[in-house]
Each structure stands twice: as structure tokens, then as C-alpha cells.
Amino acid sequence: MSHDPYEPELDFQNHLPAGMETFTIRFLSLWFRSSKQHWINLIESGHIAAVDLSTPGKSKSMMRVPRASLVKFLNDKKTL
């Protein structure tokens, strides 16, 4: 589907909280009013890049979604 040149561009970069360069799964689920599992599924399926900041060998993850990854995902979704 091609982009309409007369359609205003949404800048998701400016629709996210300023000063945050990474986002937790919990934050994303609250901000977008969706489930944590939805975001986990997006990460596991490769739709959104994330990093796990937990110590190797620990059972609990500390997943963070970089701002650039989230903005790219949102901009790609609006053109579908």
C-alpha cells in the first residue's frame, strides 16, 4: 500500500514521553492500554527489537525496548 503524499505524517517520536530512551514491557502495556503478553509476543516474533538487561543466569528478565525500535515499529504499522 502506497503512502498518500497529502496525508499528514504522524511523528511517533513526539507522541512518546520525552527523555525516555528505553521502555519497559509494563510501561508499554499501560501507555498503549494493552497486555504485557502482547508486547512480549511482538518481541519474541521479531516485530520489535528489545534488549534483556538482566544478569546472565538469572531467571527474571529485564526487557527494555529502545525508543528507536518502538518508533520504527509504530511508523511501519501505520502504513499497513
HELIX and SHEET records of a PDB file:
HELIX    1   1 PHE A   12  HIS A   15  5                                   4    
HELIX    2   2 ILE A   25  TRP A   31  1                                   7    
HELIX    3   3 LYS A   36  GLU A   44  1                                   9    
HELIX    4   4 ARG A   67  LYS A   77  1                                  11    
SHEET    1   A 3 THR A  22  THR A  24  0                                        
SHEET    2   A 3 MET A  63  PRO A  66 -1                                        
SHEET    3   A 3 VAL A  51  ASP A  52 -1                                        
END                                                                             
